[in-house]
Amino acid sequence: MIDPTLVSYLRGLVPQRDPLLQQMEQRAEAGFIPILDLETVSFMQVLLKIARPRRILEVGTAIGYSALVMAGACEAQITTLERDAERAAEARVNFDKAGLNGRIELLEGDALDLIEGLGQYDFIFLDAAKGQYPRFLQLLDPHLEQGGILLSDNILFQGMVSGQEEVKHKLRTMIGRLREYNELLAHHPGYETTFLPLGDGVSLSVKK
């Protein structure tokens, strides 16, 4: 894991978010809801300002935090997928509060079933069931345009994927699939990928 002192320092450099995002951060902390780490927020915002995507697909909405971060960093139309009904409902409320219901489309259901019927995107953010990442890569590939970006979160998963932390028995299958996913990206002939120790680990892949 990254030195906690360094993490604290980097998070202290992230500019203050708008009040709605700060409320969502408090809600996520109180409800143990996983959202982006602040240093990953900053990285994503800069990446989107550089890439300037037109159409974004997010796999894993939760309460809508990352979708709002992305919407604030670019002008893209965003489609986001969430299978948990309660979290999807909360995300819709947050999108409405932000006045972004017209630019963010939330599709409720299992992403493994929904992806096939979707269109083309030039930016995909993957932050869903970690044990399904290899399958998601297979499903998402036809929907990412040439030159498009695939950003994946939690690829180090609390230090367990890299071996820094002991893998808990109940997480062994998931950690094994995350390791498989990282290897797939590292050696995939169709992608150029870099792995970054930001937050819980992110991979940044560009489709050749």
C-alpha positions in Angstrom: 0.0 0.0 0.0 1.1 3.6 -0.6 2.5 5.5 2.4 -0.5 7.0 4.3 1.4 10.2 4.9 1.9 10.6 1.1 -1.8 9.8 0.5 -2.8 12.4 3.0 -0.5 15.0 1.4 -1.8 14.3 -2.1 -5.4 14.4 -1.0 -4.7 17.8 0.7 -3.8 19.2 -2.7 -7.1 18.3 -4.3 -9.2 21.5 -4.7 -12.4 21.7 -2.7 -15.4 20.0 -4.5 -18.8 21.6 -4.9 -21.2 21.2 -2.0 -23.2 18.3 -3.6 -20.0 16.3 -4.1 -18.9 17.0 -0.6 -22.3 15.9 0.7 -22.0 12.7 -1.3 -18.5 12.1 0.1 -19.9 12.3 3.7 -22.8 10.1 2.8 -20.4 7.5 1.3 -18.2 7.5 4.3 -21.1 7.1 6.7 -22.7 4.4 4.6 -19.5 2.5 3.7 -20.2 3.1 0.0 -17.2 2.9 -2.2 -16.5 6.0 -4.2 -13.4 7.5 -5.9 -10.5 8.4 -3.8 -9.8 12.1 -4.0 -6.4 11.7 -5.7 -8.2 9.6 -8.3 -10.8 12.3 -8.7 -8.1 14.8 -9.5 -6.5 12.4 -12.0 -9.8 11.7 -13.7 -10.6 15.4 -14.1 -7.3 16.2 -15.7 -7.5 13.2 -18.0 -11.0 14.1 -19.2 -10.0 17.7 -19.9 -7.2 16.4 -22.0 -9.2 13.6 -23.8 -12.4 15.7 -24.2 -14.6 12.6 -24.9 -17.9 12.8 -26.6 -19.6 9.7 -25.2 -18.7 8.1 -21.8 -19.8 4.7 -20.5 -19.5 4.1 -16.8 -19.9 0.5 -15.5 -20.9 0.8 -11.8 -22.8 3.9 -10.8 -23.2 3.5 -7.0 -24.7 6.8 -5.8 -23.5 8.7 -8.9 -20.4 10.4 -7.5 -18.0 9.5 -10.2 -20.6 10.2 -12.9 -21.0 13.8 -11.5 -17.2 14.2 -11.3 -16.9 13.2 -15.0 -19.8 15.4 -16.0 -18.1 18.4 -14.3 -14.8 17.8 -16.1 -16.1 17.5 -19.7 -19.2 18.0 -21.9 -19.7 14.4 -22.8 -23.0 12.5 -22.8 -22.7 9.9 -20.0 -24.4 6.4 -19.8 -23.9 4.7 -16.5 -25.0 1.2 -15.4 -26.1 0.1 -11.9 -27.6 -3.1 -10.7 -28.5 -2.1 -7.1 -32.0 -0.6 -7.2 -31.5 1.5 -4.0 -28.2 3.0 -5.1 -29.6 3.7 -8.6 -32.5 5.6 -7.1 -30.1 7.6 -4.9 -28.0 8.3 -7.9 -31.0 9.6 -9.9 -31.8 12.0 -7.0 -28.2 13.3 -7.1 -28.2 13.8 -10.8 -31.5 15.7 -10.5 -29.9 17.9 -7.7 -27.0 18.7 -10.1 -29.4 19.5 -12.9 -27.7 16.8 -15.1 -30.5 14.3 -15.7 -30.5 15.4 -19.4 -26.8 14.6 -19.8 -26.5 11.5 -17.7 -28.5 8.4 -18.6 -28.7 5.7 -15.9 -29.6 2.2 -17.0 -30.6 -0.1 -14.1 -29.7 -3.8 -14.3 -26.8 -6.2 -14.5 -24.1 -4.7 -16.7 -23.2 -8.1 -18.0 -26.6 -8.2 -19.6 -26.8 -4.5 -20.6 -23.5 -3.9 -22.3 -24.3 -5.9 -25.5 -27.1 -3.6 -26.4 -25.1 -0.4 -26.0 -23.5 1.8 -28.7 -20.0 3.2 -29.2 -18.0 5.2 -26.7 -14.7 7.0 -26.7 -14.2 6.8 -22.9 -15.2 3.9 -20.6 -14.8 3.9 -16.8 -14.9 0.4 -15.2 -15.7 0.4 -11.5 -18.1 -2.6 -11.0 -17.8 -6.2 -9.7 -14.1 -6.8 -9.5 -14.4 -10.5 -10.0 -15.9 -9.9 -13.4 -13.3 -7.6 -14.8 -11.9 -10.1 -17.3 -15.4 -10.7 -18.6 -16.1 -7.0 -18.7 -13.0 -6.4 -20.8 -14.3 -9.0 -23.4 -17.8 -7.4 -23.4 -16.6 -3.8 -23.5 -14.0 -4.1 -26.2 -16.4 -3.9 -29.2 -18.0 -0.8 -27.7 -14.8 1.3 -27.3 -13.7 3.3 -30.3 -10.2 3.1 -31.8 -8.1 5.6 -29.8 -10.6 5.5 -27.0 -9.7 5.2 -23.3 -10.5 2.5 -20.8 -10.0 3.6 -17.2 -10.3 0.8 -14.6 -10.5 1.4 -10.8 -9.5 -0.8 -7.8 -7.0 -2.9 -9.8 -4.7 -3.2 -6.8 -7.5 -3.8 -4.3 -6.1 -2.8 -0.9 -2.7 -4.1 -1.7 -3.8 -7.7 -2.1 -3.4 -7.9 -5.9 0.3 -6.9 -5.7 1.0 -9.2 -2.7 1.7 -6.4 -0.3 -1.2 -7.5 1.9 -2.3 -11.1 2.7 -5.3 -12.2 0.6 -8.3 -13.1 2.7 -9.7 -16.5 2.0 -13.2 -15.2 0.9 -11.5 -12.8 -1.6 -9.1 -15.2 -3.3 -11.2 -15.8 -6.4 -11.8 -12.0 -6.9 -8.1 -11.2 -6.3 -7.2 -14.0 -8.8 -9.4 -12.4 -11.4 -8.1 -9.0 -10.9 -4.6 -10.3 -11.4 -5.8 -12.0 -14.5 -7.3 -8.7 -15.7 -4.1 -6.8 -15.1 -2.1 -9.5 -17.1 -4.7 -9.3 -19.9 -4.3 -5.6 -20.2 -0.5 -5.7 -19.9 -0.2 -8.1 -22.8 -3.3 -7.3 -24.8 -2.3 -6.7 -28.5 -5.2 -4.2 -28.9 -4.3 -1.9 -26.0 -1.5 0.2 -24.6 -1.8 0.2 -20.8 -0.1 1.8 -17.9 -0.8 1.0 -14.2 -0.9 3.7 -11.6 -0.8 3.4 -7.8 -3.5 6.0 -7.3 -6.1 5.4 -4.7 -6.8 1.7 -4.8 -4.9 1.4 -8.1 -6.0 2.4 -11.6 -5.2 1.2 -15.1 -5.2 3.5 -18.0 -5.6 1.8 -21.4 -5.8 3.3 -24.9 -7.3 1.2 -27.7 -4.9 0.9 -30.6 
